[in-house]
């Protein structure tokens, strides 16, 4: 039945200008719409679903603003009383912010029926005043200049300036400025500064150098700077001498610079056996507090005596002796009989840092002994934050035959640690890295080489060989042993882009063991693509009584495979036990087109362990025949079933005259020389079948309830699979070479 909508009036949006005595209250963009709703001439009453849409044309056109729905489904149907309704509509702030020539039309939909025609939104009288705003559309760019600006109401940009000796004291509206002369006065007194004496408030005054002289300042430069441009080794900028106390004392430090030659920035000497040529103390906290700082193109600080240079620091991050060099060595020590540089500390005796990619934190050389020698809980410790090729925590190089790059002795001869940076899941960091005839060679009464890794993607011991050799080689009762305590880690992991990742030979070539319920004793992953033949795990055994691959699990699955197909056997397969499957078939080359097609046939299934026997018998002159079965028939089978079919002519009287006894049965009731097709089935009752009878319907164990062999077929997720597909992918390893 058609509906009619009779509009009464429209209250325009409050954004239109209106006159008010008091200050106007800001309003939104909503307006009120009223109408009368009738159906077949009768006024409608009650809650009604209505939808209001705004368009820019009476027919067709584009929608303006959102569609406004008043419906029972969203809890706000329109209450219609005697056909009259009242709604508040808001199509957004831009719905009516257009040219006055743009028109708007309202479409009303009642209970799913769009009413026609659309209602045009008319101007409210006061809103006509807003048409003057249309003038803003006709103002051209750059059309407003000085003539259009009221100077008394606009501050122009400042464009004036004052002459020398004057200062700005006012800014005018037109951008000009007012100026006044800088004030002048008379000196009324002189006050002495740092290190000076004298001064006065009147008359002639003088200044002198204080004794003792004390200088202080807050400037970032030098408080006192002295230079001497004279040539020769004796040229000295400052000379101090004291017969008993301290010749030169500086709280902030002493800085000396010499231009060239063998001179020194700071040179100090003492003839006291227990004294110090230079004693510097810095009580400032933190690791950046420096007692002595020397900068030179040669040696910053040089000492020659029983102890050339000695530094003592008490802070946790302070340094006894700290040297910085942009080209050579930060700290250099040389001794013809003893130790070039020796350091003692709770943290580190000697620590070095190099910011150059080809530099070394600590470097030592000795033609006959140790280049770097360390003792303590950790004798020598090296650390690098660089991932670049050639960056090492500790690097040892031997350039002689049978030499050793890094040698360590003790409970742990050489200990290295590498950490994976945050966010670099497959980065390779190496605790100990070796390159040479033997990259890493270890010997010990317990473990020759031991590696530990604490993250899932790291390696305890990693060996690579780029020349077709062996990455890691071990010789012993167990050549290489690996252990991982991480659920997703590997005891031993090997990768090879062209050959064998892990190769073992011996009584047991490769042996894997795991104590985890979800782990793998031996796992092989092959990420190679293409159509060639590749293996995750390959086993070969030429012994007639051996096994290439064997899996054993007394409580679970000995060998498990995931894939499509999960397993492929080329040759005869022997299964000692019960075979459970979801489907079965044979696959052969199609007899009619063996080069291009396959032929599949399904297995015959039964809830019983059935054997099927069949054949064709020819009846004698009496219409009878005795069928001989295998001699083991009754020993193997029970619960016999028979099927007889006459061949060539009807045989309605053919029947089994004598059932199976002594491994035979008799057919009768047929015609002379008639051929009969027969089939006999029996249920196995041998010793194994009786001990392992198949249960047809079995309740799932508690741990498998709610899970499926094929969850997708029942609308469940793959996570509900009883046998989830295991995916463990080895990361692609890229090891930087020095």
VOGU-3710 file (C-alpha; in Angstrom, 3 decimals, decimal comma):
1> xxxxxxxxxx> 0,000/0,000/0,000  1,519/3,378/-1,022  2,629/5,880/1,609  2,399/9,650/1,301  4,496/12,183/3,149  3,055/15,696/3,532  5,789/18,112/4,666  4,662/20,888/6,993  7,633/23,125/7,619  11,382/23,134/8,085
11> xxxxxxxxxx> 13,460/24,814/10,793  16,700/25,841/9,097  20,135/24,933/10,543  21,267/27,262/13,305  24,444/28,001/11,378  22,397/30,636/9,491  22,553/34,167/10,854  19,806/35,101/13,287  19,161/38,247/15,332  19,365/38,031/19,114
21> xxxxxxxxxx> 19,271/40,553/21,929  21,615/38,666/24,240  24,934/37,187/23,205  24,158/34,208/20,876  24,869/30,704/22,073  26,923/28,600/19,599  24,776/25,971/17,953  25,417/22,814/15,940  24,491/21,869/12,377  21,273/19,959/13,150
31> xxxxxxxxxx> 17,794/21,118/12,080  14,249/19,964/12,779  12,057/18,351/10,151  8,310/17,709/10,560  5,820/15,991/8,334  2,519/14,129/8,086  2,597/10,459/7,158  -0,506/8,823/5,651  -1,233/5,472/4,106  -4,234/5,201/1,714
41> xxxxxxxxxx> -5,444/8,510/3,099  -5,307/7,365/6,717  -2,920/8,861/9,257  -0,317/6,415/10,622  0,198/5,923/14,366  2,978/4,208/16,331  6,705/3,544/15,952  7,816/3,601/12,325  11,206/2,841/10,700  12,326/5,856/8,652
51> xxxxxxxxxx> 15,564/6,705/6,778  16,523/10,237/5,635  19,052/10,875/2,823  20,190/14,242/1,397  20,932/14,637/-2,357  22,133/17,443/-4,629  19,457/16,732/-7,266  15,713/16,010/-7,378  16,367/12,788/-9,284  19,591/10,804/-9,256
61> xxxxxxxxxx> 22,517/12,988/-8,230  24,967/12,338/-5,405  24,309/11,768/-1,720  25,356/14,581/0,627  26,424/13,648/4,129  25,533/10,407/5,935  22,349/8,366/5,691  20,288/8,905/8,884  18,330/5,841/10,014  15,632/5,856/12,716
71> xxxxxxxxxx> 14,695/2,203/13,169  13,695/-0,347/15,765  16,906/-2,290/15,037  19,011/0,507/16,493  16,501/1,501/19,199  15,269/4,863/17,837  12,177/4,422/15,605  10,114/7,516/14,778  7,020/7,973/16,965  4,179/8,965/14,599
81> xxxxxxxxxx> 1,028/10,392/16,239  -2,027/10,923/14,022  0,336/10,941/11,064  2,511/13,744/12,486  6,206/13,096/13,158  9,114/15,269/14,239  12,821/14,370/13,762  16,134/16,182/14,174  18,486/15,747/11,201  22,232/16,483/10,983
91> xxxxxxxxxx> 24,034/15,871/7,688  27,327/17,383/8,823  29,004/20,781/8,805  29,596/20,868/5,031  26,157/19,770/3,826  24,930/23,374/3,271  28,278/25,213/3,062  28,064/25,680/-0,726  27,103/28,268/-3,308  23,508/29,532/-3,108
101> xxxxxxxxxx> 22,942/28,085/-6,566  23,479/24,594/-5,144  20,209/22,917/-4,158  19,478/20,157/-1,652  16,698/17,513/-1,813  15,557/15,225/1,025  14,568/11,609/0,327  12,446/9,843/2,974  12,237/6,047/3,186  9,424/4,534/5,301
111> xxxxxxxxxx> 9,575/0,872/6,303  11,934/0,188/3,391  9,871/2,118/0,776  11,502/5,273/-0,684  8,859/8,021/-1,088  8,770/10,149/-4,223  9,271/12,858/-5,162  12,130/14,128/-2,996  11,458/17,244/-0,907  13,491/20,359/-1,784
121> xxxxxxxxxx> 15,058/22,158/1,203  13,984/25,845/1,019  15,673/28,959/2,495  14,492/30,291/5,849  14,027/34,125/5,669  16,812/35,086/8,075  19,160/32,704/6,258  18,923/34,929/3,146  21,248/37,361/4,875  24,033/34,722/4,701
131> xxxxxxxxxx> 23,961/35,058/0,907  26,246/38,050/1,327  28,996/35,623/2,317  28,915/34,543/-1,322  30,953/37,682/-2,058  34,010/35,967/-0,601  34,040/33,664/-3,610  34,585/36,634/-5,966  37,638/38,151/-4,191  40,730/37,671/-6,387
141> xxxxxxxxxx> 44,161/36,701/-5,107  46,499/39,653/-4,240  43,616/42,124/-4,708  43,907/43,579/-1,165  46,661/46,170/-0,738  47,531/49,268/1,280  44,515/51,128/-0,032  42,154/48,504/1,334  43,757/48,316/4,824  42,767/50,721/7,619
151> xxxxxxxxxx> 46,147/51,774/8,967  44,824/52,533/12,457  43,716/48,943/12,876  46,684/46,983/11,450  50,279/46,869/12,741  52,672/46,831/9,787  55,932/44,901/9,702  58,853/46,706/11,374  61,120/48,177/8,700  63,043/50,926/10,539
161> xxxxxxxxxx> 66,483/50,961/12,195  68,548/53,151/14,520  71,934/54,687/13,802  75,092/53,785/15,692  75,071/54,929/19,323  71,262/54,784/19,487  68,814/52,121/20,522  65,150/51,371/19,605  62,704/52,613/22,230  59,389/52,411/20,282
171> xxxxxxxxxx> 57,777/50,650/17,316  55,214/52,693/15,359  52,061/51,432/13,677  53,442/51,985/10,170  56,557/49,898/10,901  58,931/52,738/11,682  60,877/52,874/14,978  61,772/55,477/17,584  65,417/55,836/18,701  67,305/57,364/21,610
181> xxxxxxxxxx> 71,001/57,837/22,373  72,785/55,315/24,593  73,447/56,760/28,066  76,916/57,968/29,235  78,478/58,298/32,739  81,589/58,763/34,903  83,918/56,010/36,333  83,447/55,984/40,088  85,746/53,110/41,034  87,991/50,194/39,954
191> xxxxxxxxxx> 87,579/46,707/41,468  90,461/44,190/41,035  89,601/40,886/39,313  90,992/37,326/39,653  94,681/37,329/40,613  94,929/41,157/40,972  95,292/43,554/43,896  94,756/47,312/44,267  91,970/49,418/42,773  89,971/52,153/44,503
201> xxxxxxxxxx> 86,883/54,393/44,490  88,535/57,781/43,809  91,692/59,438/42,562  94,457/57,581/40,775  94,348/53,857/41,373  96,683/50,981/40,451  96,463/47,199/39,957  99,029/44,526/40,866  99,429/40,713/40,764  98,308/38,986/43,919
211> xxxxxxxxxx> 100,714/36,892/46,022  99,819/34,077/46,284  98,224/34,215/42,810  94,845/32,509/42,632  92,924/32,522/39,344  89,395/31,305/38,694  86,868/31,630/35,911  83,703/30,263/34,366  84,601/30,659/30,700  84,734/27,492/28,530
221> xxxxxxxxxx> 88,243/28,425/27,343  91,468/28,795/29,309  91,676/30,784/32,546  95,423/31,269/31,950  97,056/30,779/28,543  100,849/31,187/28,121  102,790/30,733/24,893  106,466/30,826/23,903  107,429/31,028/20,258  111,139/30,613/20,902
231> xxxxxxxxxx> 113,039/27,796/19,202  115,154/25,122/20,862  114,678/22,362/23,374  115,015/24,741/26,314  112,204/27,025/25,277  109,612/26,827/28,056  106,282/28,575/28,355  105,989/28,122/32,144  108,698/27,046/34,601  107,892/26,345/38,238
241> xxxxxxxxxx> 110,126/25,194/41,077  109,618/24,311/44,712  112,281/23,077/47,115  109,849/21,235/49,367  106,156/21,405/48,346  104,377/21,206/45,021  105,870/23,237/42,179  102,633/23,462/40,189  99,155/22,683/41,479  96,079/22,962/39,288
251> xxxxxxxxxx> 92,627/21,957/40,453  91,082/21,979/36,981  94,057/20,318/35,323  97,143/21,312/33,306  97,215/21,555/29,528  100,440/21,843/27,524  100,949/22,071/23,749  104,249/21,926/21,859  104,466/22,590/18,121  107,021/20,114/16,851
261> xxxxxxxxxx> 110,259/18,271/17,545  110,988/16,083/20,540  109,758/18,587/23,085  106,935/17,850/25,503  103,608/19,469/26,175  104,191/18,945/29,916  107,611/17,919/31,260  108,145/17,129/34,906  110,962/15,418/36,796  111,800/14,420/40,345
271> xxxxxxxxxx> 114,905/13,010/42,022  112,905/11,586/44,935  112,900/7,757/44,846  109,361/7,611/46,244  108,056/10,766/44,620  106,066/11,418/41,479  107,205/13,521/38,560  103,524/14,344/37,886  100,778/13,711/40,401  97,259/14,482/39,226
281> xxxxxxxxxx> 94,056/13,919/41,150  90,499/14,294/39,913  87,838/13,699/42,541  84,965/14,212/40,149  82,576/11,297/39,899  81,716/9,323/36,767  83,732/7,550/34,120  84,585/10,753/32,191  86,622/12,332/35,040  90,249/12,641/33,853
291> xxxxxxxxxx> 93,223/13,457/36,104  95,796/13,881/33,289  94,928/14,513/29,647  97,687/14,890/27,071  97,273/15,420/23,329  100,202/15,136/20,904  100,970/13,810/17,443  103,540/11,464/18,999  103,130/10,331/22,575  100,543/12,097/24,682
301> xxxxxxxxxx> 102,100/11,059/28,009  105,551/9,497/28,137  107,258/8,169/31,225  110,620/6,503/31,736  111,567/4,977/35,093  110,825/1,886/37,173  107,204/2,574/36,305  106,978/4,864/33,280  103,366/5,917/33,751  101,172/4,898/36,689
311> xxxxxxxxxx> 97,533/5,786/37,098  95,145/4,938/39,916  91,364/5,269/39,782  88,768/4,340/42,398  85,524/4,782/40,449  83,721/1,749/39,022  83,995/3,166/35,480  87,077/5,359/35,989  90,395/4,701/34,285  93,857/4,651/35,884
321> xxxxxxxxxx> 95,525/5,510/32,565  93,408/6,547/29,602  94,849/7,282/26,161  93,185/8,422/22,936  94,831/8,470/19,499  93,300/9,223/16,128  96,025/7,396/14,219  98,324/5,292/16,420  97,999/3,778/19,896  95,955/5,226/22,701
331> xxxxxxxxxx> 98,366/3,723/25,270  101,753/2,343/24,200  104,145/0,488/26,470  107,597/-0,900/25,722  109,866/-2,883/28,012  113,043/-4,697/27,026  112,836/-7,129/29,946  109,452/-6,854/31,662  105,893/-6,023/30,679  105,137/-3,174/28,279
341> xxxxxxxxxx> 101,748/-2,325/29,779  100,376/-3,868/32,975  97,014/-3,047/34,459  95,208/-4,002/37,666  91,544/-3,408/38,293  88,417/-4,893/39,773  86,699/-4,550/36,414  89,417/-4,816/33,785  93,180/-4,471/34,193  93,547/-3,098/30,667
351> xxxxxxxxxx> 90,693/-2,035/28,427  91,034/-0,612/24,924  88,607/0,769/22,401  89,084/1,564/18,715  86,569/3,448/16,583  88,370/2,595/13,343  87,079/-0,366/11,325  90,634/-1,659/10,894  91,861/-0,798/14,394  92,231/-2,854/17,583
361> xxxxxxxxxx> 91,050/-2,135/21,098  94,186/-3,744/22,574  97,108/-4,856/20,418  100,268/-6,580/21,619  103,269/-8,015/19,802  106,268/-10,002/20,971  108,720/-11,795/18,665  109,574/-14,475/21,256  106,729/-14,650/23,796  103,143/-13,442/24,271
371> xxxxxxxxxx> 101,763/-10,435/22,444  98,929/-10,040/24,963  98,996/-11,887/28,270  96,318/-11,759/30,919  95,707/-13,408/34,283  92,707/-13,391/36,560  89,183/-14,726/36,596  89,126/-13,798/32,909  92,674/-13,477/31,574  91,871/-11,653/28,330
381> xxxxxxxxxx> 88,410/-10,403/27,455  87,482/-8,796/24,143  84,231/-7,236/23,040  83,050/-5,755/19,759  79,812/-4,006/18,823  80,520/-4,148/15,074  78,973/-6,657/12,655  81,442/-5,748/9,902  83,785/-8,266/8,328  87,010/-8,449/10,340
391> xxxxxxxxxx> 85,522/-7,232/13,625  86,441/-9,536/16,545  86,228/-9,381/20,311  89,678/-10,993/20,530  91,818/-11,534/17,413  95,066/-13,494/17,459  97,287/-13,925/14,415  100,313/-16,139/13,986  102,378/-15,728/10,839  104,674/-18,699/11,423
401> xxxxxxxxxx> 104,252/-22,387/10,679  102,661/-24,336/13,566  102,135/-21,074/15,448  99,091/-20,226/17,532  96,973/-17,110/17,049  95,262/-17,290/20,438  96,428/-19,614/23,202  94,669/-20,148/26,477  95,365/-22,426/29,388  93,308/-23,205/32,459
411> xxxxxxxxxx> 89,865/-24,559/33,265  88,701/-22,740/30,122  91,649/-22,055/27,853  89,802/-19,739/25,486  86,298/-18,495/26,202  84,266/-16,525/23,681  80,777/-15,120/23,847  78,572/-13,822/21,056  75,106/-12,343/21,439  72,376/-11,838/18,855
421> xxxxxxxxxx> 71,310/-8,164/18,702  67,639/-7,414/19,394  65,503/-7,746/16,215  68,220/-9,744/14,327  66,664/-13,191/14,613  69,036/-14,976/12,243  72,203/-12,901/12,709  75,344/-14,935/13,262  77,531/-13,801/16,149  80,540/-15,896/17,032
431> xxxxxxxxxx> 81,975/-16,449/20,492  85,272/-17,894/19,195  86,227/-17,653/15,512  89,359/-19,225/14,049  90,926/-19,288/10,609  93,946/-21,316/9,514  95,065/-24,892/8,994  92,866/-25,526/12,020  90,310/-22,769/12,480  89,866/-23,713/16,130
441> xxxxxxxxxx> 91,949/-26,463/17,696  91,272/-27,569/21,225  92,837/-30,165/23,465  91,808/-31,090/26,943  91,393/-34,018/29,272  87,622/-33,437/29,345  86,575/-31,346/26,330  88,776/-30,237/23,453  86,374/-27,571/22,164  83,199/-26,641/23,946
451> xxxxxxxxxx> 80,592/-24,159/22,748  77,460/-22,899/24,452  74,556/-20,928/23,047  71,668/-19,463/25,033  69,325/-18,399/22,219  67,153/-20,495/19,920  68,873/-19,367/16,710  72,470/-19,367/17,928  75,087/-22,143/17,797  77,365/-23,524/20,489
461> xxxxxxxxxx> 80,005/-24,461/17,895  79,750/-23,338/14,262  82,220/-24,451/11,629  82,277/-23,556/7,947  84,515/-24,654/5,089  84,428/-22,841/1,764  86,746/-25,270/-0,045  84,843/-28,536/0,082  86,339/-29,718/3,383  84,884/-30,186/6,829
471> xxxxxxxxxx> 83,349/-27,362/8,863  83,682/-29,092/12,248  85,765/-32,252/12,653  85,904/-34,322/15,790  87,877/-37,470/16,601  87,332/-39,636/19,636  84,961/-42,110/21,185  82,382/-39,505/20,293  83,830/-37,265/17,580  81,404/-34,355/17,973
481> xxxxxxxxxx> 78,855/-34,116/20,783  76,253/-31,388/20,988  73,629/-30,554/23,586  70,827/-27,983/23,597  68,621/-27,109/26,559  66,343/-24,919/24,443  63,015/-26,358/23,238  63,646/-25,093/19,696  67,431/-25,528/19,663  69,680/-28,211/18,180
491> xxxxxxxxxx> 72,407/-30,271/19,790  74,344/-30,472/16,511  73,289/-28,556/13,394  75,020/-28,685/10,029  74,300/-26,929/6,729  75,876/-27,371/3,312  74,772/-25,650/0,137  76,015/-28,443/-2,117  76,774/-31,555/-0,079  76,161/-33,039/3,390
501> xxxxxxxxxx> 75,229/-30,894/6,386  76,238/-33,465/9,025  78,361/-36,501/8,144  79,330/-39,220/10,580  81,260/-42,448/10,316  81,911/-45,191/12,820  79,958/-47,882/14,603  77,160/-45,319/14,677  77,744/-42,580/12,099  75,294/-40,063/13,523
511> xxxxxxxxxx> 73,458/-40,627/16,777  70,781/-38,327/18,097  69,091/-38,354/21,461  66,386/-36,209/22,993  64,565/-36,255/26,313  61,856/-33,868/25,111  58,325/-35,079/24,410  58,132/-32,734/21,416  61,766/-32,829/20,295  63,625/-34,760/17,598
521> xxxxxxxxxx> 66,617/-36,997/18,168  67,783/-36,422/14,581  66,204/-33,801/12,332  67,082/-32,959/8,755  65,870/-29,934/6,809  66,368/-29,352/3,092  65,430/-25,891/1,829  66,587/-26,508/-1,723  64,132/-25,629/-4,473  63,787/-26,911/-8,012
531> xxxxxxxxxx> 62,799/-30,278/-9,405  65,941/-32,220/-8,481  66,162/-34,960/-5,874  67,235/-33,714/-2,438  67,124/-35,122/1,083  66,630/-33,693/4,542  68,172/-36,880/6,025  70,004/-39,448/3,879  71,103/-42,810/5,188  73,135/-45,496/3,429
541> xxxxxxxxxx> 74,121/-48,955/4,597  75,806/-51,540/2,385  75,594/-54,309/5,005  73,100/-57,066/4,251  71,859/-57,100/7,840  72,000/-53,386/8,566  69,647/-50,461/8,292  70,243/-47,173/6,468  67,849/-45,325/8,805  66,249/-46,745/11,939
551> xxxxxxxxxx> 63,898/-45,115/14,392  62,993/-46,504/17,780  60,556/-45,284/20,402  59,187/-47,741/22,971  56,429/-45,319/24,002  55,575/-43,424/20,843  56,355/-43,039/17,146  59,666/-44,425/15,934  59,718/-42,606/12,581  57,319/-39,855/11,571
561> xxxxxxxxxx> 57,092/-38,018/8,263  55,101/-34,992/7,130  54,801/-34,144/3,475  52,942/-34,768/0,263  53,644/-37,607/0,030  54,860/-38,116/3,594  56,903/-41,163/2,586  58,137/-42,762/-0,606  59,500/-46,301/-0,718  61,172/-47,677/-3,843
571> xxxxxxxxxx> 61,280/-51,445/-3,394  59,559/-53,971/-1,197  58,236/-52,758/2,150  57,865/-54,973/5,215  55,622/-53,923/8,094  55,739/-56,006/11,237  52,618/-54,920/13,089  49,199/-53,475/12,316  48,871/-50,931/9,493  46,297/-48,210/10,148
581> xxxxxxxxxx> 45,377/-45,828/7,331  42,593/-43,522/6,215  42,525/-44,797/2,606  44,479/-47,092/0,298  45,051/-47,827/-3,368  47,535/-49,213/-5,859  49,167/-47,039/-8,524  50,606/-48,453/-11,762  51,340/-47,278/-15,265  48,059/-47,379/-17,144
591> xxxxxxxxxx> 47,951/-50,603/-19,208  46,405/-48,802/-22,181  48,624/-45,681/-22,054  51,584/-46,418/-19,776  53,660/-43,442/-20,984  51,047/-40,778/-20,173  48,639/-42,114/-17,522  48,452/-43,843/-14,150  45,824/-46,365/-13,035  44,562/-46,392/-9,424
601> xxxxxxxxxx> 42,400/-48,987/-7,619  41,170/-48,763/-4,045  41,589/-51,395/-1,366  38,666/-53,576/-0,258  37,917/-52,796/3,399  36,047/-54,773/6,066  35,388/-54,391/9,791  36,787/-57,945/10,152  40,244/-59,273/9,339  38,955/-61,076/6,225
611> xxxxxxxxxx> 40,718/-63,215/3,621  39,112/-63,692/0,199  39,444/-66,849/-1,986  37,717/-67,446/-5,327  37,784/-69,560/-8,449  35,721/-71,340/-11,151  34,593/-75,000/-10,833  33,207/-77,309/-13,587  30,414/-79,617/-12,410  30,573/-83,360/-13,187
621> xxxxxxxxxx> 27,869/-85,507/-14,824  25,936/-85,431/-11,542  26,035/-81,616/-11,426  28,522/-81,610/-8,514  32,096/-80,430/-7,847  34,509/-80,512/-4,872  36,669/-77,394/-4,385  40,048/-77,920/-2,749  41,335/-75,031/-0,633  44,932/-74,433/0,613
631> xxxxxxxxxx> 46,095/-76,821/3,283  46,463/-73,933/5,782  42,940/-72,643/5,131  41,222/-73,802/8,293  44,318/-73,084/10,411  44,163/-69,476/9,259  40,440/-68,792/8,849  37,081/-69,171/10,574  33,481/-67,930/10,118  33,274/-68,882/6,422
641> xxxxxxxxxx> 31,031/-67,133/3,888  30,112/-68,528/0,390  29,087/-66,989/-2,943  28,092/-69,132/-6,020  27,271/-67,839/-9,521  26,355/-70,017/-12,531  28,184/-69,221/-15,776  26,722/-69,656/-19,283  23,239/-70,738/-18,233  20,888/-70,229/-15,294
651> xxxxxxxxxx> 21,636/-72,384/-12,281  18,843/-71,747/-9,827  19,465/-75,038/-8,054  23,212/-74,553/-7,464  24,056/-74,644/-3,781  26,803/-75,502/-1,251  26,156/-79,161/-0,499  28,959/-79,613/2,050  30,527/-76,730/3,979  34,250/-76,427/4,457
661> xxxxxxxxxx> 35,842/-79,363/6,230  39,340/-80,679/5,842  40,072/-77,602/3,688  37,443/-78,393/1,013  33,744/-77,853/0,236  31,259/-79,382/-2,278  28,938/-77,708/-4,812  25,775/-79,490/-6,106  22,421/-78,870/-7,832  23,736/-77,827/-11,230
671> xxxxxxxxxx> 23,705/-79,229/-14,759  26,325/-81,579/-16,165  29,511/-79,742/-17,245  28,120/-76,423/-15,998  30,726/-73,872/-14,872  30,218/-72,152/-11,487  32,113/-69,103/-10,154  32,689/-69,389/-6,413  33,991/-67,060/-3,694  34,787/-67,920/-0,067
681> xxxxxxxxxx> 35,810/-65,523/2,706  37,140/-66,278/6,144  38,069/-64,253/9,213  41,661/-64,664/10,374  42,131/-66,510/13,631  45,884/-67,067/13,611  47,863/-66,316/16,787  48,729/-62,716/15,830  45,180/-61,882/14,691  43,672/-63,297/17,883
691> xxxxxxxxxx> 46,116/-61,227/19,973  45,618/-58,021/17,965  41,982/-58,055/16,958  40,959/-54,686/15,426  38,375/-52,715/17,392  35,939/-51,198/14,924  34,635/-48,310/17,054  36,984/-46,731/19,598  36,495/-43,662/21,816  39,226/-41,065/21,412
701> xxxxxxxxxx> 41,630/-40,697/24,349  41,012/-37,721/26,626  43,941/-35,829/25,143  42,571/-36,161/21,595  38,935/-35,332/22,216  37,923/-32,169/20,435  40,665/-32,814/17,850  40,451/-34,363/14,404  42,559/-36,333/11,966  41,280/-33,974/9,274
711> xxxxxxxxxx> 39,843/-30,905/11,051  39,231/-28,891/7,869  36,752/-31,506/6,612  34,596/-30,853/9,687  34,841/-27,058/9,620  37,474/-26,932/12,391  40,799/-25,080/12,352  44,153/-26,669/11,588  45,142/-26,064/15,226  42,633/-28,790/16,183
721> xxxxxxxxxx> 44,552/-31,446/14,283  45,575/-34,543/16,253  48,768/-34,715/14,189  49,779/-31,088/13,533  52,261/-30,510/10,754  55,680/-29,808/12,232  57,631/-27,048/10,528  61,129/-26,391/11,740  63,176/-24,420/9,238  66,896/-23,869/9,630
731> xxxxxxxx> 67,968/-20,251/9,069  70,190/-19,490/6,103  73,679/-19,055/7,536  76,022/-16,367/6,236  79,352/-16,321/8,047  81,626/-13,374/7,397  85,242/-14,281/6,641  88,185/-12,110/7,702
//
